[in-house]
């Protein structure tokens, strides 16, 4: 019985590793997205300091806006300024 569990875990790890490799190669990903107008939105994860997150949250609260809207606007403005 423990052998079956071991094999199941091995198979699960193999599938997860294959998925990670496919994502690293730029293959298809099974990410659920949202639609924003006519464009599909996909999640992005990045790290920031706790202090920076608190400042962003306070800005959003004081301006009655969402963090995602602010981060999208910042990213869009940055990319435009860089010629993309």
PDB file of N, CA, C and O in Angstrom:
ATOM      1  N   UNK A   1       0.818  -1.193   0.000  1.00  0.00           N
ATOM      2  CA  UNK A   1       0.000   0.000   0.000  1.00  0.00           C
ATOM      3  C   UNK A   1       0.865   1.261   0.000  1.00  0.00           C
ATOM      4  O   UNK A   1       0.580   2.211  -0.730  1.00  0.00           O
ATOM      5  N   UNK A   2       1.919   1.272   0.816  1.00  0.00           N
ATOM      6  CA  UNK A   2       2.802   2.437   0.817  1.00  0.00           C
ATOM      7  C   UNK A   2       3.519   2.571  -0.517  1.00  0.00           C
ATOM      8  O   UNK A   2       3.867   3.678  -0.930  1.00  0.00           O
ATOM      9  N   UNK A   3       3.741   1.452  -1.190  1.00  0.00           N
ATOM     10  CA  UNK A   3       4.374   1.491  -2.505  1.00  0.00           C
ATOM     11  C   UNK A   3       3.476   2.217  -3.508  1.00  0.00           C
ATOM     12  O   UNK A   3       3.967   2.980  -4.341  1.00  0.00           O
ATOM     13  N   UNK A   4       2.169   1.983  -3.431  1.00  0.00           N
ATOM     14  CA  UNK A   4       1.225   2.661  -4.322  1.00  0.00           C
ATOM     15  C   UNK A   4       1.220   4.169  -4.075  1.00  0.00           C
ATOM     16  O   UNK A   4       1.174   4.958  -5.019  1.00  0.00           O
ATOM     17  N   UNK A   5       1.267   4.566  -2.800  1.00  0.00           N
ATOM     18  CA  UNK A   5       1.308   5.992  -2.470  1.00  0.00           C
ATOM     19  C   UNK A   5       2.588   6.623  -2.998  1.00  0.00           C
ATOM     20  O   UNK A   5       2.587   7.737  -3.521  1.00  0.00           O
ATOM     21  N   UNK A   6       3.687   5.873  -2.845  1.00  0.00           N
ATOM     22  CA  UNK A   6       4.973   6.365  -3.324  1.00  0.00           C
ATOM     23  C   UNK A   6       4.934   6.581  -4.836  1.00  0.00           C
ATOM     24  O   UNK A   6       5.392   7.612  -5.328  1.00  0.00           O
ATOM     25  N   UNK A   7       4.393   5.619  -5.567  1.00  0.00           N
ATOM     26  CA  UNK A   7       4.291   5.731  -7.025  1.00  0.00           C
ATOM     27  C   UNK A   7       3.382   6.893  -7.420  1.00  0.00           C
ATOM     28  O   UNK A   7       3.671   7.619  -8.371  1.00  0.00           O
ATOM     29  N   UNK A   8       2.290   7.064  -6.691  1.00  0.00           N
ATOM     30  CA  UNK A   8       1.362   8.161  -6.983  1.00  0.00           C
ATOM     31  C   UNK A   8       2.054   9.510  -6.784  1.00  0.00           C
ATOM     32  O   UNK A   8       1.880  10.426  -7.587  1.00  0.00           O
ATOM     33  N   UNK A   9       2.841   9.628  -5.709  1.00  0.00           N
ATOM     34  CA  UNK A   9       3.574  10.870  -5.462  1.00  0.00           C
ATOM     35  C   UNK A   9       4.623  11.114  -6.543  1.00  0.00           C
ATOM     36  O   UNK A   9       4.816  12.245  -6.989  1.00  0.00           O
ATOM     37  N   UNK A  10       5.298  10.042  -6.960  1.00  0.00           N
ATOM     38  CA  UNK A  10       6.296  10.172  -8.018  1.00  0.00           C
ATOM     39  C   UNK A  10       5.656  10.659  -9.313  1.00  0.00           C
ATOM     40  O   UNK A  10       6.192  11.536  -9.991  1.00  0.00           O
ATOM     41  N   UNK A  11       4.510  10.084  -9.648  1.00  0.00           N
ATOM     42  CA  UNK A  11       3.814  10.485 -10.867  1.00  0.00           C
ATOM     43  C   UNK A  11       3.363  11.940 -10.784  1.00  0.00           C
ATOM     44  O   UNK A  11       3.480  12.692 -11.751  1.00  0.00           O
ATOM     45  N   UNK A  12       2.847  12.327  -9.621  1.00  0.00           N
ATOM     46  CA  UNK A  12       2.397  13.707  -9.435  1.00  0.00           C
ATOM     47  C   UNK A  12       3.567  14.671  -9.591  1.00  0.00           C
ATOM     48  O   UNK A  12       3.436  15.709 -10.240  1.00  0.00           O
ATOM     49  N   UNK A  13       4.714  14.331  -8.995  1.00  0.00           N
ATOM     50  CA  UNK A  13       5.896  15.183  -9.117  1.00  0.00           C
ATOM     51  C   UNK A  13       6.364  15.273 -10.565  1.00  0.00           C
ATOM     52  O   UNK A  13       6.763  16.342 -11.029  1.00  0.00           O
ATOM     53  N   UNK A  14       6.314  14.157 -11.273  1.00  0.00           N
ATOM     54  CA  UNK A  14       6.734  14.145 -12.676  1.00  0.00           C
ATOM     55  C   UNK A  14       5.837  15.054 -13.515  1.00  0.00           C
ATOM     56  O   UNK A  14       6.325  15.794 -14.369  1.00  0.00           O
ATOM     57  N   UNK A  15       4.534  14.997 -13.273  1.00  0.00           N
ATOM     58  CA  UNK A  15       3.595  15.847 -14.009  1.00  0.00           C
ATOM     59  C   UNK A  15       3.846  17.317 -13.678  1.00  0.00           C
ATOM     60  O   UNK A  15       3.844  18.162 -14.573  1.00  0.00           O
ATOM     61  N   UNK A  16       4.063  17.625 -12.398  1.00  0.00           N
ATOM     62  CA  UNK A  16       4.325  19.008 -11.996  1.00  0.00           C
ATOM     63  C   UNK A  16       5.621  19.523 -12.609  1.00  0.00           C
ATOM     64  O   UNK A  16       5.683  20.662 -13.072  1.00  0.00           O
ATOM     65  N   UNK A  17       6.655  18.685 -12.613  1.00  0.00           N
ATOM     66  CA  UNK A  17       7.937  19.081 -13.193  1.00  0.00           C
ATOM     67  C   UNK A  17       7.799  19.313 -14.698  1.00  0.00           C
ATOM     68  O   UNK A  17       8.359  20.269 -15.235  1.00  0.00           O
ATOM     69  N   UNK A  18       7.064  18.449 -15.367  1.00  0.00           N
ATOM     70  CA  UNK A  18       6.832  18.611 -16.799  1.00  0.00           C
ATOM     71  C   UNK A  18       6.093  19.918 -17.075  1.00  0.00           C
ATOM     72  O   UNK A  18       6.394  20.619 -18.041  1.00  0.00           O
ATOM     73  N   UNK A  19       5.134  20.234 -16.226  1.00  0.00           N
ATOM     74  CA  UNK A  19       4.380  21.475 -16.375  1.00  0.00           C
ATOM     75  C   UNK A  19       5.288  22.686 -16.183  1.00  0.00           C
ATOM     76  O   UNK A  19       5.192  23.659 -16.931  1.00  0.00           O
ATOM     77  N   UNK A  20       6.170  22.629 -15.182  1.00  0.00           N
ATOM     78  CA  UNK A  20       7.106  23.734 -14.947  1.00  0.00           C
ATOM     79  C   UNK A  20       8.051  23.917 -16.131  1.00  0.00           C
ATOM     80  O   UNK A  20       8.326  25.043 -16.544  1.00  0.00           O
ATOM     81  N   UNK A  21       8.544  22.808 -16.675  1.00  0.00           N
ATOM     82  CA  UNK A  21       9.440  22.894 -17.825  1.00  0.00           C
ATOM     83  C   UNK A  21       8.730  23.483 -19.033  1.00  0.00           C
ATOM     84  O   UNK A  21       9.301  24.291 -19.765  1.00  0.00           O
ATOM     85  N   UNK A  22       7.491  23.078 -19.239  1.00  0.00           N
ATOM     86  CA  UNK A  22       6.704  23.593 -20.360  1.00  0.00           C
ATOM     87  C   UNK A  22       6.481  25.094 -20.208  1.00  0.00           C
ATOM     88  O   UNK A  22       6.565  25.843 -21.181  1.00  0.00           O
ATOM     89  N   UNK A  23       6.199  25.525 -18.984  1.00  0.00           N
ATOM     90  CA  UNK A  23       6.000  26.951 -18.738  1.00  0.00           C
ATOM     91  C   UNK A  23       7.290  27.723 -18.973  1.00  0.00           C
ATOM     92  O   UNK A  23       7.270  28.819 -19.534  1.00  0.00           O
ATOM     93  N   UNK A  24       8.427  27.143 -18.537  1.00  0.00           N
ATOM     94  CA  UNK A  24       9.713  27.809 -18.715  1.00  0.00           C
ATOM     95  C   UNK A  24      10.066  27.949 -20.192  1.00  0.00           C
ATOM     96  O   UNK A  24      10.708  28.922 -20.587  1.00  0.00           O
ATOM     97  N   UNK A  25       9.655  26.991 -21.003  1.00  0.00           N
ATOM     98  CA  UNK A  25       9.910  27.043 -22.442  1.00  0.00           C
ATOM     99  C   UNK A  25       8.969  28.013 -23.146  1.00  0.00           C
ATOM    100  O   UNK A  25       9.173  28.341 -24.315  1.00  0.00           O
ATOM    101  N   UNK A  26       7.953  28.465 -22.448  1.00  0.00           N
ATOM    102  CA  UNK A  26       6.984  29.366 -23.065  1.00  0.00           C
ATOM    103  C   UNK A  26       5.823  28.620 -23.669  1.00  0.00           C
ATOM    104  O   UNK A  26       5.109  29.152 -24.518  1.00  0.00           O
ATOM    105  N   UNK A  27       5.631  27.402 -23.242  1.00  0.00           N
ATOM    106  CA  UNK A  27       4.512  26.609 -23.743  1.00  0.00           C
ATOM    107  C   UNK A  27       3.211  27.082 -23.147  1.00  0.00           C
ATOM    108  O   UNK A  27       3.167  28.095 -22.449  1.00  0.00           O
ATOM    109  N   UNK A  28       2.171  26.363 -23.418  1.00  0.00           N
ATOM    110  CA  UNK A  28       0.867  26.753 -22.908  1.00  0.00           C
ATOM    111  C   UNK A  28       0.814  26.555 -21.406  1.00  0.00           C
ATOM    112  O   UNK A  28       1.435  25.644 -20.860  1.00  0.00           O
ATOM    113  N   UNK A  29       0.077  27.409 -20.763  1.00  0.00           N
ATOM    114  CA  UNK A  29      -0.111  27.297 -19.326  1.00  0.00           C
ATOM    115  C   UNK A  29      -1.591  27.201 -19.037  1.00  0.00           C
ATOM    116  O   UNK A  29      -2.420  27.783 -19.737  1.00  0.00           O
ATOM    117  N   UNK A  30      -1.904  26.469 -18.010  1.00  0.00           N
ATOM    118  CA  UNK A  30      -3.307  26.337 -17.627  1.00  0.00           C
ATOM    119  C   UNK A  30      -3.625  27.358 -16.544  1.00  0.00           C
ATOM    120  O   UNK A  30      -3.844  27.008 -15.384  1.00  0.00           O
ATOM    121  N   UNK A  31      -3.646  28.618 -16.940  1.00  0.00           N
ATOM    122  CA  UNK A  31      -3.901  29.712 -16.015  1.00  0.00           C
ATOM    123  C   UNK A  31      -5.276  30.276 -16.317  1.00  0.00           C
ATOM    124  O   UNK A  31      -5.601  30.610 -17.457  1.00  0.00           O
ATOM    125  N   UNK A  32      -6.066  30.372 -15.272  1.00  0.00           N
ATOM    126  CA  UNK A  32      -7.374  30.983 -15.489  1.00  0.00           C
ATOM    127  C   UNK A  32      -7.178  32.487 -15.561  1.00  0.00           C
ATOM    128  O   UNK A  32      -6.423  33.060 -14.775  1.00  0.00           O
ATOM    129  N   UNK A  33      -7.845  33.112 -16.484  1.00  0.00           N
ATOM    130  CA  UNK A  33      -7.688  34.541 -16.668  1.00  0.00           C
ATOM    131  C   UNK A  33      -9.009  35.262 -16.567  1.00  0.00           C
ATOM    132  O   UNK A  33     -10.076  34.649 -16.544  1.00  0.00           O
ATOM    133  N   UNK A  34      -8.917  36.570 -16.509  1.00  0.00           N
ATOM    134  CA  UNK A  34     -10.106  37.414 -16.492  1.00  0.00           C
ATOM    135  C   UNK A  34     -10.109  38.211 -17.781  1.00  0.00           C
ATOM    136  O   UNK A  34      -9.073  38.374 -18.425  1.00  0.00           O
ATOM    137  N   UNK A  35     -11.252  38.695 -18.143  1.00  0.00           N
ATOM    138  CA  UNK A  35     -11.346  39.548 -19.316  1.00  0.00           C
ATOM    139  C   UNK A  35     -11.457  40.994 -18.873  1.00  0.00           C
ATOM    140  O   UNK A  35     -12.219  41.322 -17.964  1.00  0.00           O
ATOM    141  N   UNK A  36     -10.694  41.845 -19.517  1.00  0.00           N
ATOM    142  CA  UNK A  36     -10.722  43.281 -19.259  1.00  0.00           C
ATOM    143  C   UNK A  36     -11.001  43.940 -20.597  1.00  0.00           C
ATOM    144  O   UNK A  36     -10.099  44.127 -21.413  1.00  0.00           O
ATOM    145  N   UNK A  37     -12.247  44.285 -20.809  1.00  0.00           N
ATOM    146  CA  UNK A  37     -12.640  44.770 -22.131  1.00  0.00           C
ATOM    147  C   UNK A  37     -12.580  43.605 -23.092  1.00  0.00           C
ATOM    148  O   UNK A  37     -13.247  42.589 -22.895  1.00  0.00           O
ATOM    149  N   UNK A  38     -11.784  43.753 -24.126  1.00  0.00           N
ATOM    150  CA  UNK A  38     -11.640  42.654 -25.075  1.00  0.00           C
ATOM    151  C   UNK A  38     -10.318  41.911 -24.896  1.00  0.00           C
ATOM    152  O   UNK A  38      -9.992  41.030 -25.692  1.00  0.00           O
ATOM    153  N   UNK A  39      -9.557  42.256 -23.858  1.00  0.00           N
ATOM    154  CA  UNK A  39      -8.271  41.614 -23.620  1.00  0.00           C
ATOM    155  C   UNK A  39      -8.365  40.646 -22.451  1.00  0.00           C
ATOM    156  O   UNK A  39      -9.028  40.928 -21.453  1.00  0.00           O
ATOM    157  N   UNK A  40      -7.698  39.504 -22.579  1.00  0.00           N
ATOM    158  CA  UNK A  40      -7.666  38.520 -21.501  1.00  0.00           C
ATOM    159  C   UNK A  40      -6.579  38.914 -20.509  1.00  0.00           C
ATOM    160  O   UNK A  40      -5.453  39.229 -20.895  1.00  0.00           O
ATOM    161  N   UNK A  41      -6.923  38.894 -19.249  1.00  0.00           N
ATOM    162  CA  UNK A  41      -5.976  39.223 -18.192  1.00  0.00           C
ATOM    163  C   UNK A  41      -5.466  37.928 -17.580  1.00  0.00           C
ATOM    164  O   UNK A  41      -6.242  36.997 -17.362  1.00  0.00           O
ATOM    165  N   UNK A  42      -4.165  37.860 -17.301  1.00  0.00           N
ATOM    166  CA  UNK A  42      -3.574  36.691 -16.661  1.00  0.00           C
ATOM    167  C   UNK A  42      -2.877  37.137 -15.381  1.00  0.00           C
ATOM    168  O   UNK A  42      -2.387  38.265 -15.311  1.00  0.00           O
ATOM    169  N   UNK A  43      -2.824  36.283 -14.379  1.00  0.00           N
ATOM    170  CA  UNK A  43      -2.189  36.666 -13.116  1.00  0.00           C
ATOM    171  C   UNK A  43      -0.673  36.748 -13.242  1.00  0.00           C
ATOM    172  O   UNK A  43      -0.055  35.987 -13.986  1.00  0.00           O
ATOM    173  N   UNK A  44      -0.089  37.681 -12.504  1.00  0.00           N
ATOM    174  CA  UNK A  44       1.359  37.852 -12.441  1.00  0.00           C
ATOM    175  C   UNK A  44       1.723  37.930 -10.970  1.00  0.00           C
ATOM    176  O   UNK A  44       1.043  38.593 -10.186  1.00  0.00           O
ATOM    177  N   UNK A  45       2.793  37.255 -10.603  1.00  0.00           N
ATOM    178  CA  UNK A  45       3.218  37.285  -9.208  1.00  0.00           C
ATOM    179  C   UNK A  45       4.616  37.880  -9.133  1.00  0.00           C
ATOM    180  O   UNK A  45       5.498  37.512  -9.909  1.00  0.00           O
ATOM    181  N   UNK A  46       4.814  38.802  -8.193  1.00  0.00           N
ATOM    182  CA  UNK A  46       6.134  39.355  -7.952  1.00  0.00           C
ATOM    183  C   UNK A  46       6.226  39.731  -6.482  1.00  0.00           C
ATOM    184  O   UNK A  46       5.222  39.745  -5.769  1.00  0.00           O
ATOM    185  N   UNK A  47       7.429  40.035  -6.040  1.00  0.00           N
ATOM    186  CA  UNK A  47       7.653  40.336  -4.635  1.00  0.00           C
ATOM    187  C   UNK A  47       7.981  41.808  -4.450  1.00  0.00           C
ATOM    188  O   UNK A  47       8.640  42.424  -5.287  1.00  0.00           O
ATOM    189  N   UNK A  48       7.506  42.362  -3.332  1.00  0.00           N
ATOM    190  CA  UNK A  48       7.858  43.714  -2.933  1.00  0.00           C
ATOM    191  C   UNK A  48       8.017  43.702  -1.419  1.00  0.00           C
ATOM    192  O   UNK A  48       7.565  42.780  -0.742  1.00  0.00           O
ATOM    193  N   UNK A  49       8.654  44.721  -0.908  1.00  0.00           N
ATOM    194  CA  UNK A  49       8.842  44.775   0.536  1.00  0.00           C
ATOM    195  C   UNK A  49       7.496  45.001   1.222  1.00  0.00           C
ATOM    196  O   UNK A  49       6.554  45.526   0.630  1.00  0.00           O
ATOM    197  N   UNK A  50       7.437  44.597   2.459  1.00  0.00           N
ATOM    198  CA  UNK A  50       6.217  44.777   3.236  1.00  0.00           C
ATOM    199  C   UNK A  50       5.885  46.267   3.370  1.00  0.00           C
ATOM    200  O   UNK A  50       4.719  46.658   3.316  1.00  0.00           O
ATOM    201  N   UNK A  51       6.919  47.088   3.543  1.00  0.00           N
ATOM    202  CA  UNK A  51       6.718  48.530   3.663  1.00  0.00           C
ATOM    203  C   UNK A  51       6.136  49.117   2.373  1.00  0.00           C
ATOM    204  O   UNK A  51       5.238  49.958   2.419  1.00  0.00           O
ATOM    205  N   UNK A  52       6.653  48.668   1.224  1.00  0.00           N
ATOM    206  CA  UNK A  52       6.145  49.158  -0.055  1.00  0.00           C
ATOM    207  C   UNK A  52       4.689  48.748  -0.250  1.00  0.00           C
ATOM    208  O   UNK A  52       3.883  49.527  -0.759  1.00  0.00           O
ATOM    209  N   UNK A  53       4.355  47.522   0.157  1.00  0.00           N
ATOM    210  CA  UNK A  53       2.972  47.067   0.023  1.00  0.00           C
ATOM    211  C   UNK A  53       2.041  47.901   0.903  1.00  0.00           C
ATOM    212  O   UNK A  53       0.937  48.251   0.486  1.00  0.00           O
ATOM    213  N   UNK A  54       2.485  48.217   2.119  1.00  0.00           N
ATOM    214  CA  UNK A  54       1.666  49.045   3.008  1.00  0.00           C
ATOM    215  C   UNK A  54       1.426  50.427   2.401  1.00  0.00           C
ATOM    216  O   UNK A  54       0.317  50.957   2.465  1.00  0.00           O
ATOM    217  N   UNK A  55       2.475  51.003   1.813  1.00  0.00           N
ATOM    218  CA  UNK A  55       2.330  52.320   1.185  1.00  0.00           C
ATOM    219  C   UNK A  55       1.367  52.261   0.008  1.00  0.00           C
ATOM    220  O   UNK A  55       0.534  53.150  -0.166  1.00  0.00           O
ATOM    221  N   UNK A  56       1.484  51.214  -0.794  1.00  0.00           N
ATOM    222  CA  UNK A  56       0.584  51.049  -1.933  1.00  0.00           C
ATOM    223  C   UNK A  56      -0.850  50.882  -1.459  1.00  0.00           C
ATOM    224  O   UNK A  56      -1.774  51.455  -2.036  1.00  0.00           O
ATOM    225  N   UNK A  57      -1.030  50.101  -0.412  1.00  0.00           N
ATOM    226  CA  UNK A  57      -2.374  49.880   0.129  1.00  0.00           C
ATOM    227  C   UNK A  57      -2.963  51.183   0.664  1.00  0.00           C
ATOM    228  O   UNK A  57      -4.137  51.472   0.436  1.00  0.00           O
ATOM    229  N   UNK A  58      -2.158  51.965   1.371  1.00  0.00           N
ATOM    230  CA  UNK A  58      -2.637  53.248   1.895  1.00  0.00           C
ATOM    231  C   UNK A  58      -2.995  54.199   0.751  1.00  0.00           C
ATOM    232  O   UNK A  58      -3.998  54.908   0.823  1.00  0.00           O
ATOM    233  N   UNK A  59      -2.178  54.213  -0.299  1.00  0.00           N
ATOM    234  CA  UNK A  59      -2.483  55.046  -1.464  1.00  0.00           C
ATOM    235  C   UNK A  59      -3.823  54.640  -2.066  1.00  0.00           C
ATOM    236  O   UNK A  59      -4.657  55.489  -2.381  1.00  0.00           O
ATOM    237  N   UNK A  60      -4.019  53.337  -2.221  1.00  0.00           N
ATOM    238  CA  UNK A  60      -5.259  52.837  -2.823  1.00  0.00           C
ATOM    239  C   UNK A  60      -6.473  53.155  -1.955  1.00  0.00           C
ATOM    240  O   UNK A  60      -7.530  53.518  -2.471  1.00  0.00           O
ATOM    241  N   UNK A  61      -6.324  53.020  -0.648  1.00  0.00           N
ATOM    242  CA  UNK A  61      -7.430  53.341   0.251  1.00  0.00           C
ATOM    243  C   UNK A  61      -7.768  54.828   0.214  1.00  0.00           C
ATOM    244  O   UNK A  61      -8.940  55.203   0.183  1.00  0.00           O
ATOM    245  N   UNK A  62      -6.742  55.667   0.216  1.00  0.00           N
ATOM    246  CA  UNK A  62      -7.005  57.109   0.234  1.00  0.00           C
ATOM    247  C   UNK A  62      -7.532  57.623  -1.104  1.00  0.00           C
ATOM    248  O   UNK A  62      -8.167  58.676  -1.153  1.00  0.00           O
ATOM    249  N   UNK A  63      -7.276  56.890  -2.189  1.00  0.00           N
ATOM    250  CA  UNK A  63      -7.755  57.306  -3.515  1.00  0.00           C
ATOM    251  C   UNK A  63      -8.892  56.437  -4.026  1.00  0.00           C
ATOM    252  O   UNK A  63      -9.291  56.546  -5.186  1.00  0.00           O
ATOM    253  N   UNK A  64      -9.412  55.579  -3.166  1.00  0.00           N
ATOM    254  CA  UNK A  64     -10.547  54.716  -3.494  1.00  0.00           C
ATOM    255  C   UNK A  64     -10.334  53.974  -4.823  1.00  0.00           C
ATOM    256  O   UNK A  64     -11.155  54.051  -5.737  1.00  0.00           O
ATOM    257  N   UNK A  65      -9.218  53.261  -4.898  1.00  0.00           N
ATOM    258  CA  UNK A  65      -8.889  52.493  -6.097  1.00  0.00           C
ATOM    259  C   UNK A  65      -8.354  51.121  -5.697  1.00  0.00           C
ATOM    260  O   UNK A  65      -8.084  50.868  -4.523  1.00  0.00           O
ATOM    261  N   UNK A  66      -8.206  50.250  -6.672  1.00  0.00           N
ATOM    262  CA  UNK A  66      -7.712  48.899  -6.409  1.00  0.00           C
ATOM    263  C   UNK A  66      -6.222  48.822  -6.705  1.00  0.00           C
ATOM    264  O   UNK A  66      -5.709  49.530  -7.572  1.00  0.00           O
ATOM    265  N   UNK A  67      -5.531  47.949  -5.968  1.00  0.00           N
ATOM    266  CA  UNK A  67      -4.098  47.766  -6.193  1.00  0.00           C
ATOM    267  C   UNK A  67      -3.811  47.309  -7.615  1.00  0.00           C
ATOM    268  O   UNK A  67      -2.858  47.776  -8.239  1.00  0.00           O
ATOM    269  N   UNK A  68      -4.630  46.403  -8.129  1.00  0.00           N
ATOM    270  CA  UNK A  68      -4.387  45.892  -9.484  1.00  0.00           C
ATOM    271  C   UNK A  68      -4.494  47.006 -10.520  1.00  0.00           C
ATOM    272  O   UNK A  68      -3.723  47.041 -11.479  1.00  0.00           O
ATOM    273  N   UNK A  69      -5.445  47.914 -10.329  1.00  0.00           N
ATOM    274  CA  UNK A  69      -5.579  49.031 -11.268  1.00  0.00           C
ATOM    275  C   UNK A  69      -4.344  49.929 -11.232  1.00  0.00           C
ATOM    276  O   UNK A  69      -3.849  50.362 -12.272  1.00  0.00           O
ATOM    277  N   UNK A  70      -3.855  50.201 -10.026  1.00  0.00           N
ATOM    278  CA  UNK A  70      -2.670  51.056  -9.876  1.00  0.00           C
ATOM    279  C   UNK A  70      -1.449  50.373 -10.486  1.00  0.00           C
ATOM    280  O   UNK A  70      -0.691  51.002 -11.223  1.00  0.00           O
ATOM    281  N   UNK A  71      -1.255  49.089 -10.183  1.00  0.00           N
ATOM    282  CA  UNK A  71      -0.094  48.372 -10.712  1.00  0.00           C
ATOM    283  C   UNK A  71      -0.159  48.237 -12.231  1.00  0.00           C
ATOM    284  O   UNK A  71       0.868  48.333 -12.904  1.00  0.00           O
ATOM    285  N   UNK A  72      -1.349  48.017 -12.775  1.00  0.00           N
ATOM    286  CA  UNK A  72      -1.493  47.959 -14.231  1.00  0.00           C
ATOM    287  C   UNK A  72      -1.143  49.301 -14.864  1.00  0.00           C
ATOM    288  O   UNK A  72      -0.463  49.347 -15.890  1.00  0.00           O
ATOM    289  N   UNK A  73      -1.602  50.392 -14.259  1.00  0.00           N
ATOM    290  CA  UNK A  73      -1.330  51.734 -14.786  1.00  0.00           C
ATOM    291  C   UNK A  73       0.163  52.046 -14.724  1.00  0.00           C
ATOM    292  O   UNK A  73       0.731  52.574 -15.680  1.00  0.00           O
ATOM    293  N   UNK A  74       0.795  51.719 -13.602  1.00  0.00           N
ATOM    294  CA  UNK A  74       2.234  51.959 -13.448  1.00  0.00           C
ATOM    295  C   UNK A  74       3.011  51.174 -14.502  1.00  0.00           C
ATOM    296  O   UNK A  74       3.911  51.712 -15.147  1.00  0.00           O
ATOM    297  N   UNK A  75       2.662  49.908 -14.672  1.00  0.00           N
ATOM    298  CA  UNK A  75       3.354  49.054 -15.644  1.00  0.00           C
ATOM    299  C   UNK A  75       3.149  49.565 -17.060  1.00  0.00           C
ATOM    300  O   UNK A  75       4.091  49.627 -17.849  1.00  0.00           O
ATOM    301  N   UNK A  76       1.917  49.928 -17.375  1.00  0.00           N
ATOM    302  CA  UNK A  76       1.611  50.443 -18.715  1.00  0.00           C
ATOM    303  C   UNK A  76       2.391  51.724 -19.002  1.00  0.00           C
ATOM    304  O   UNK A  76       2.968  51.870 -20.080  1.00  0.00           O
ATOM    305  N   UNK A  77       2.413  52.653 -18.043  1.00  0.00           N
ATOM    306  CA  UNK A  77       3.151  53.906 -18.220  1.00  0.00           C
ATOM    307  C   UNK A  77       4.646  53.648 -18.384  1.00  0.00           C
ATOM    308  O   UNK A  77       5.298  54.272 -19.222  1.00  0.00           O
ATOM    309  N   UNK A  78       5.188  52.734 -17.589  1.00  0.00           N
ATOM    310  CA  UNK A  78       6.611  52.410 -17.683  1.00  0.00           C
ATOM    311  C   UNK A  78       6.949  51.835 -19.054  1.00  0.00           C
ATOM    312  O   UNK A  78       7.917  52.257 -19.686  1.00  0.00           O
ATOM    313  N   UNK A  79       6.154  50.876 -19.513  1.00  0.00           N
ATOM    314  CA  UNK A  79       6.426  50.251 -20.811  1.00  0.00           C
ATOM    315  C   UNK A  79       6.314  51.258 -21.956  1.00  0.00           C
ATOM    316  O   UNK A  79       7.105  51.216 -22.897  1.00  0.00           O
ATOM    317  N   UNK A  80       5.340  52.157 -21.878  1.00  0.00           N
ATOM    318  CA  UNK A  80       5.211  53.199 -22.909  1.00  0.00           C
ATOM    319  C   UNK A  80       6.431  54.113 -22.902  1.00  0.00           C
ATOM    320  O   UNK A  80       6.933  54.487 -23.962  1.00  0.00           O
ATOM    321  N   UNK A  81       6.911  54.473 -21.708  1.00  0.00           N
ATOM    322  CA  UNK A  81       8.079  55.356 -21.622  1.00  0.00           C
ATOM    323  C   UNK A  81       9.345  54.673 -22.147  1.00  0.00           C
ATOM    324  O   UNK A  81      10.290  55.348 -22.557  1.00  0.00           O
ATOM    325  N   UNK A  82       9.363  53.345 -22.136  1.00  0.00           N
ATOM    326  CA  UNK A  82      10.509  52.587 -22.643  1.00  0.00           C
ATOM    327  C   UNK A  82      10.362  52.228 -24.118  1.00  0.00           C
ATOM    328  O   UNK A  82      11.239  51.585 -24.695  1.00  0.00           O
ATOM    329  N   UNK A  83       9.262  52.639 -24.722  1.00  0.00           N
ATOM    330  CA  UNK A  83       9.057  52.412 -26.147  1.00  0.00           C
ATOM    331  C   UNK A  83       8.393  51.095 -26.501  1.00  0.00           C
ATOM    332  O   UNK A  83       8.517  50.629 -27.634  1.00  0.00           O
ATOM    333  N   UNK A  84       7.699  50.494 -25.568  1.00  0.00           N
ATOM    334  CA  UNK A  84       7.019  49.224 -25.842  1.00  0.00           C
ATOM    335  C   UNK A  84       5.527  49.417 -25.922  1.00  0.00           C
ATOM    336  O   UNK A  84       4.791  48.456 -26.147  1.00  0.00           O
TER     337      UNK A  84
END
